[in-house]
Amino acid sequence: MSTKPQKIVIIGGGIIGLCIAYYAAKKGYEILVLERSKPDHQGCSFGNAGLIVPSHIVPLAAPGAIAKGLRWLINPESPFYIKPSLSWNLIRWMMRFWMHSNESHVRTCADLLAQLNLESRQLYNDLSADNEIGLKKRGLLMLCKTQQSLDEESATADLANKLGMQTEVCSSSRLKELDPSVEMDVCGGVWFKQDCHLHPHRLMEALRKRILENGGSIRYGADVRKFEYANAAISRAILADGEAIEGDHFALAGGSWSNQLSRTIGLNLPLQAGKGYSLTLSEPPQLPTFSSILVEAKVAVTPMGPSLRFSGTMEVGAADTRINPRRIQGIIKSASSYLPQFHHEDFRNVTPWAGLRPCSPDGLPYVGRSPRFRNLAIATGHAMMGLSLGPITGKLVADLITGDGHPDVRLSPCRFKPAFLINVSICSRSLK
Ligand SMILES: Cc1cc2nc3c(=O)[nH]c(=O)nc-3n(C[C@H](O)[C@H](O)[C@H](O)COP(=O)(O)OP(=O)(O)OC[C@H]3O[C@@H](n4cnc5c(N)ncnc54)[C@H](O)[C@@H]3O)c2cc1C
């Protein structure tokens, strides 16, 4: 006798929602992704820098982050900005950010982020069959203009080495040797050898294809406005036009908008949108073979086939994806300062893209089961690492929902019992 597979409804068709859908569909569950925008919408998961970053073991909330943020506040071209507002949500988010900006938090996060990112990197191998996603495993160069930044990056490299990562501190001549075709005006850099890069748009297409091949469906233009529930379980997601979608399990992966929906069921996820921009040059004057981050400017540079993408800026508290020309200027100036062969004119016909990162105040994502509804999983708040952590998040959440399979990642530093491990961020932040 055949039994009907259980149905999992996933809200959000960004990288996180699609990864959950892909790993759950592979297990034979009935999958429906509800995405409110149209199929051609290029949200946060498309225009990003495409970096897979085991090197990013230091969360945004780290010592010195607040002081740096305040210094940058008055510079309209700066890479970091907090939109002044009397919003209670933003004030509360900032207080939590400030509380986590310390050494002990960095130590707790470092091991966890390294493990998650390395596991995710491993899963990308499987996703990159035929190299349809443009995965390149050359590492990431952190390019520094000043000795002080190079010392700081070297200290991060020391910490990363202790967590099993391979790094090399490079002089400017060593950088030239690594990528002879590119002129760089830097004092040195650190090569994080396990980092990778890929083409985000191609990744999203590949995931969509695989979900459909595994029997799942993605419905666009489906705007979920609320949930219906009874007996501590969600029964239906209600769309803007009143249509009710039934499911056995639900996963909320709505990126920066997750909190709007979670609030309707009394769950407050401290989350702010962090706007960032990217500029993709189809005919760059030089094409680096390595991806890099221009450290002081906080700009990522990623080769994507024949194109080159520059990405940067974090505007916390952004309400929309409107382009701020001053921040775009900041990215272009940084590009030509580190890479002198790039000039303002090279960017003249490039249309800037903007996306909203879902940012939690402590730099760790929310991944786990809702404390109130037994059939609701939550996966959001990945900030600058959503692409990097997409596959491991998808796999963990699929395992959590289906209850079959143990998470491969040991989140040991957080000292929770194995059964609760992947609820770690939710448990540790005691959501209300
Ligand atoms: C400039 C820039 C560079 C970046 N570079 C990198 C990088 O190199 N590496 C990296 O790892 N990360 C990077 N990121 C971060 C990464 O892009 C994000 O963390 C990631 O895209 C977030 O994915 P998500 O699925 O959570 O959210 P999203 O991609 O925003 O997807 C959420 C989806 O949910 C939908 N949705 C929301 N609410 C509802 C609802 N009620 N009903 C139906 N649908 C709904 C939205 O329409 C949206 O499509 C970068 C981001 C930016 C802006």
The ligand as a Gaussian input file, in Angstrom:
#p B3LYP/6-31G(d) Opt

LIG

0 1
 C       25.923000      43.044000      -2.019000
 C       25.759000      41.692000      -1.398000
 C       26.787000      40.764000      -1.479000
 C       26.668000      39.516000      -0.864000
 N       27.665000      38.608000      -1.021000
 C       27.564000      37.391000      -0.449000
 C       28.567000      36.426000      -0.619000
 O       29.550000      36.627000      -1.320000
 N       28.437000      35.229000       0.011000
 C       27.355000      34.959000       0.790000
 O       27.325000      33.884000       1.384000
 N       26.350000      35.844000       0.945000
 C       26.424000      37.051000       0.337000
 N       25.432000      37.966000       0.492000
 C       24.301000      37.633000       1.371000
 C       23.302000      36.710000       0.681000
 O       22.994000      37.209000      -0.584000
 C       22.059000      36.607000       1.573000
 O       22.415000      36.200000       2.868000
 C       21.070000      35.606000       1.001000
 O       20.758000      35.901000      -0.329000
 C       19.804000      35.565000       1.841000
 O       19.006000      34.552000       1.303000
 P       17.529000      34.321000       1.814000
 O       16.974000      33.184000       1.036000
 O       17.528000      34.245000       3.302000
 O       16.775000      35.686000       1.473000
 P       16.280000      36.262000       0.061000
 O       17.222000      35.967000      -1.024000
 O       15.917000      37.682000       0.300000
 O       14.980000      35.407000      -0.223000
 C       13.838000      35.528000       0.573000
 C       12.646000      35.403000      -0.363000
 O       11.463000      35.289000       0.415000
 C       10.432000      35.946000      -0.271000
 N        9.385000      36.273000       0.707000
 C        9.520000      37.041000       1.819000
 N        8.360000      37.099000       2.496000
 C        7.482000      36.354000       1.793000
 C        6.107000      36.058000       1.965000
 N        5.422000      36.545000       3.013000
 N        5.491000      35.271000       1.061000
 C        6.176000      34.768000      -0.015000
 N        7.484000      35.043000      -0.243000
 C        8.122000      35.818000       0.649000
 C       11.094000      37.178000      -0.855000
 O       10.368000      37.683000      -1.964000
 C       12.468000      36.635000      -1.236000
 O       12.536000      36.242000      -2.591000
 C       25.492000      39.213000      -0.131000
 C       24.447000      40.115000      -0.086000
 C       24.565000      41.353000      -0.700000
 C       23.417000      42.311000      -0.649000

